Amino acid sequence: MIFPFVWNLMPGPVWMRVLLIVVLVTAIVAALFQWVFPWVSVTFDIQDQNIEAGA
């Protein structure tokens, strides 16, 4: 798996590794919401969020 590889690659004690992972995940999520999701929404024109009710 990738997670043990990343965990062993990171420097420092366990508390520092956990803190670093939290910061990295937060930065990735922020980048997705700031740049990637808006770009996908505009590029693929997924602005319409209506759901049509069936009869």
Summary of the structure (lengths in Angstrom):
residues: 55
radius of gyration: 18.7
end to end distance: 47.7
largest distance: 60.6
contacts: 86
relative contact order: 0.07
helix: 69%
strand: 0%
